[in-house]
Amino acid sequence: MGDLFKETKKHYQQDYYNDMIHHRIKQKVKESINHKPNKRKKVTYLASAVVIFLGVLIGSAFISPSISNVMAEFPLIGHIFDDEEPAPLASEIKDYLISEDYHIHAVNSNFQQKAYEIEVPGGNAYFHQVKEKIQNHAQTLLKEKGLDAYSVKVVPYEEDTHTPVKKSQELINEEQKIKAKLSNMGYSIGLAFYIPNADTFTIGVKEDEQTFKDNQEVVKSEVTTLLKAFHRDDYTVEIFRYVEGSNIENVDYERWSKAEKSWREITILSSYVEEALSSKNIPYQGVNLNYPNHTLTVSAWGFQTNAETLKAALPKKIDSVDSDSYDVKVNILDREKMAKGEKARQLSRPLAIALAGQKGLHVKTVGVSLQNETFNIFVSTTLSSNSHDKDQAITEIEKQIKEFLTSKEGKQFIEEIKIHDKNGNVISD
């Protein structure tokens, strides 16, 4: 993939908590997709979306066949959304280019940045021969679909060959000496790794919580002394309590050495949460860290436990590898509410893609939120109160939205339409 799509992919991979939630409610959404909400909903179009999902939603592989059928009734929205692929038009672009005898590995999409990226295999000579032709074909197809706001980028396909992480024998010998020294001092070590790309030595000690607190600085000082003896003065020591029987036992050197510190941190803290809850047989779904606010939120399903039980089983604070304390909060997940929220996002998805894909509408992004059983959709535009084509854009946006609302699904969520300019001023009637 090109840099644009790698950055987007990286961003989504870091969103550990949201991925966890999506996978766990996916099946429930399928079951509830035909259940009607009890209230009609309101949508408000704002210049600054609170929750931007135009790009995020493309990562979802699920879409209801019934929605696809309804959307197919509309000339524009249905035209780009007449199948169940996670990135509308991607397979159509790929199939069309292959039918024109071009070699295509994949067509990727980034709707937040309004772009399609086409990966071309076959080496540099072939790539430079067909690059411009492929780009022109794809752009023509998008324009025919009415999506002239989307750009096309053609890139050479770079095969992702996995190269195992290797340590030098020197690093291996030093790790063994550190573990042997600590073992002779009476410590049991769960893992002890160099992380060269971060100038860090990470070490997990198998001890109970109080004993670990008593001995943490002693172990850290001893390892620091050994690192200096190995002429690694720039290395820092990352020490944590290794919880046996927890998810930390799944860690191996290759994954640990490649991971960002934030990933290591959440893995370690999750093991502390697992330890606290497993003895009381309390299930939980995930752990989310908020670094700026120093909070750790433990999520669990409401049908499995409640906030009081969860709070009672957890400490009020949990120390990180840097000995910084995180305030522990709990989040009880409502399966029915989350299923409705997922349903609303899926229903709004084709509308978002269609509106943002048309240059003349000046739509930047589309977001959705669920508050007090009311779904709110936010559309961010570049329109100003004195834009020369403001009235024309508003009329067309309203026309397409109302067209969407004539569907059975759309009627469930929308009651009022308001369009604001980029400064938050109402510019619609």
Protein Blocks (a to p, Z undefined) as FASTA:
>chain_A
ZZklmmmmmmmmmmmmlmmmmmmmmmmmmmmmmpccfbdcdddddfbdfbdcklmmmmpm
bdcfklmmmmmmpmklmmmmmcfbfbghklmmmmmmmmnopacfbdcddfknopadddde
hijklmmmmmmmmmmmmmmmmmmnopambccddddddddddddddddfklmmmmmmmmmm
mmmnopacfbdcddfknopacddddddfklmmmmmmmmmmmmmmmmmmnopakbccdddd
ddehiaklmpcfklmmmpcfklmmmmmmmmmmmmmmmmnopacfbdcddfklopacdddd
fklmcfklmmmmpcfbdcdfkopacddddddddfklmmmmmmmmmmmmmmmmmmmmpmkl
opabdcdddeehiacdddddfbdfklfklmmmmmmmmmmmmmmmmpmklmmmpcbdcddd
fkopafbZZ
